[in-house]
Amino acid sequence: MTTYIPFIKKPPLVAVIRLSGVIATGARGQLNDAALAPVIERAFRKGKPQAVALVINSPGGSPVQSSLIAARVRRLATEREIPVYAFVEDVAASGGYWLATAADEIYADESSILGSIGVISAGFGLTGLIEKIGVERRVYTAGKSKSMLDPFQPEKPDDIKRLKALQEDIHAAFKTQVTTRRMGKLPEDEDLFTGDIWLGHAAIDKGLIDGIGHVVPKMKEKYGDKVRFRVHGPRRPFISRFGLQLGADAIAAIEERAEFARFGL
């Protein structure tokens, strides 16, 4: 039983949201707007927090989901006038860095990997394989672009051109997010949008983060030694608690491991 004592001021509260994993919808990723919406809403509203801390460990993923999550954080931060701080663990790359830009200040470890501000699309060409094993594929479409980038057909220059145009548009949106949120902090004479990555101290020099720091000591520095922390995270689906999604979870884990492996993690 807890006893409520009026007029006793509680120590400041920092709501902590853990954003760990690949950014994607469904079973392919733990981080998406549908799963995180109630988590983020609860973090900003429960207990009247003085600040919200995003603890990020993500190699990226869907640009749409990255945008939706970051926009939700910014909307609530503005509505409730609560500052947001991001703390990068192993990596905040590509969409993971997009999430970090939702914060007013970004901190990382000296060995954290940051950046990869670019767009990638990868696949396989299997035309030689099906010819070798004697398989004839039959595809019929209405609309000349319906079978765009079919891996069982030779690449077409027009398909590649269309794909690159789409990538440029997504890249432009990513650059706008970074330059808007990091306004006045980025070097004017350097291209940071090549897809390159940097470690902690180099990321400070590039204006991508505000300093080296970890969530607990930095929040104590800002809000005092008695600051309280309340951690928020997505709840596991009911059926997954009983092992009924083992197949989907295993595939998702392999895909996630591959995404982290791109950064040597």
N, C-alpha and C positions, 0 to 999 in steps of 0.2 A: 504494500500500500504506500502511495506517495501522498504527502501532505502539501497542499497548496498554501504558500505563505505570501499574502499580498505585499506589494511594494518592494519585494526582493527582486532585484534585476538579475536576470539570467546572463551568463557569459555569452558572447557572440556565437552564432551558429553558422557554420559553413556546410552547405549541401554539396556532396561529392557525387558526381555522375561518372561511372566507369564506362568508357567507350573502347572496348577491346574486341578486335577481330576484323574480318572482311566486311565491307559495306555492300550489302546486296539484299534483295528481297527473298522471302521464303527461306528454305532450308540452306541456301547457299551462303548466307551470312547472318551473323548475330545482330548486325547494326543496320537497321532500316527505320524509316519514320513510323511505320505502323507499330513496330515493337517498342520503340523508344518514346513515342508520344506520351503515354501515361507516366513513364519514368521521369521525363523532363518536366512535365506539368507538376508532378508531385514534388520534385526537388525545389522548384521555384515557389511553391505555395505552402508546403508543410513546415510549420514551426517558425515562420518569418525569418528566413536566413539572411544574414548580412552579406553573404556572397555565395556564388556557385562556382565550384571548381570542376573542370572537365579533366579527367585523367585519361589520356589517349594513348592507345597502343594499336595502331592500325596501318596496314600497308596500302589501304585505299580500296577502290571498288567502284560502285555505281556513282556517276556524277550527279544523277538526279536525286538519289537518296542522300548523298552528301549535301546537296543544296537544300533539300527539304529539312534535314535535321538541323543544319546551321541556321536556316531561316527561323525555325521554331525557337531555337535558343535565343536568337536576337530579338524576336518579337516579345518573348516573355521578359527578357532582361530590360527592354525598353518600357514595357507596360508596368512592371513592378519596381523599376529603378534599382535593380540589383546588379552589381558589377560581376563580371564573369572572368575567371582566370583559367588558362589551359596549362596542363602539365604533361609533357610528352615523356613516355617511358622508352621503350626500345625504338619505336618508329612512329612518325606521323608523316607519311608520304602520300603523294597524290591526293585521293579523297580524304585520307587521314589528316593531311595538312589543311584541307578545306574545312574540316571540322574544327581544327585549332583556331582558324581565323574567326570563328564565331566569338572568341574571347576578346576581352579588352586588352589583356596582356597574356603573352605566351612565354612559358618557361620550359626548359628541357635539361636533361642530364648532359654532361660533357660528351658522352658517347652516343647520345640519341641521334638517330638518322632523320633528317627533315628535308622536305622539298619535293622533288619529282613532280614539278608543276607542268604536266603535260598530259597527253591522251594517247592511249595505246589500244590497238586492236590486233588480236592474234588468232591464228587458226591453222589448219592443215590443208594441203592439197593432196587429194587421194586419186587423181586421175590415172597415174601410172599403176597404182595398186589394183584397181578394178579391172584394168586391161590385162594385167598379168594373170589374174585368177579367173579371167573369162566371164566377168559379170557385165551384163548390159543393163544400164540404168535408163528408165523411161520417165521423163518429167514433162508435164503439160501445164502451161500457165496461160492465164488471161492477163495481159499487162507485161510489157517487155522487161520491166525491172523486177518482176516478182521472184525470179531465181537469182537475184544479185548475189555474187560471191559464193555461189554453190561450190562446196569443196570437191565435188565429184566432176566438175567441169574445169577446163583451163581458165586461168584468170583472163578477164576482159579489161582492156584499158579504161573503158567508160565506167565500169564498176569501181575500179580503184580510184578514179577521179571523183566519183560521187562519195565514196567512203572518206577520202581525204578532205572533201569539202565539209562533211558532217563533223569530222574531227576538229577542223579549224574553228567551227562555230562553238563546239564544246570548249575548246582551248581558250577561245576569246571570253567565254563566260567565266572560266576558271581565273583567268588573268584579271578580269574586272573584280571578282570577289577578293582576290589578294590585294590588288592595288587600292581598293576602296577601304578594306579593313586595316591595311597596314599603311595608310596614307601618311606621308611625312617621315616614314621610317625606312623606306627602301632607297637604295642608291639610284640616282637618276641616270647614271652613265653605264649601267650594267644590265644585261639581259638575264633575268633570273627564271625565265620561263622556257628553258630548253629541255626540261626533264631531268636536269642534274640534281644531285643530292649533296648535302653537307652535314657534318657533325656539329655538335653544340656550339662551340666557340666560333666556328666559321659561320654558322647560321646567325649569330649575333652580328657579325660584321656585315652580313648581307641584309640585315634588317628583318629577317624572317621571325626572330624571337626577341624577347626583351631581356633575357638573362638566363643564367644557369640557376636552377632552383628546383626543389622538391616540394610536394604539396604541403606536408605538415609544417616543416620549418618556415616556409614562405608565408603560410597563412598565420602562423604564430607571430611572425615578424610584423604582419599587417594588422592583426586583430588581437594580439596579446597572447600570453602563455595559457590562458584559461579558455581559449577558443574551443568550441565543441564541433565535432564532425558527425554528420549523418550521411551514410553511404547509400546511394540509390542505384539500382540496376534492374534489368529486365528479369521477370520471373520465367522459369522454364515452363514450357507447355505441359499440361497435366499428363498426357500420355507418354511424354519423353521421360518422366520420372520413373516409369515402370519399364523402360527399355523397349518400348514399342516403336521407336523410331531409329533403331540401331543402324539400319541400312542407309537411310538418308543422312544420319549424323556422321557416319563413317565417310561417306562421299564428301560431305561438307568439310570434314576435318582434313581430308587429303587436299582438297582445293585450297583451303586456308593455309595449310602448311606450304604449298607451292607458292602462294602469294608472299608469305613472309620470307621464303627462301630466296626470292629475287633480291633481297637486301642483305643476304648473308646471315639471316637470323633463324 
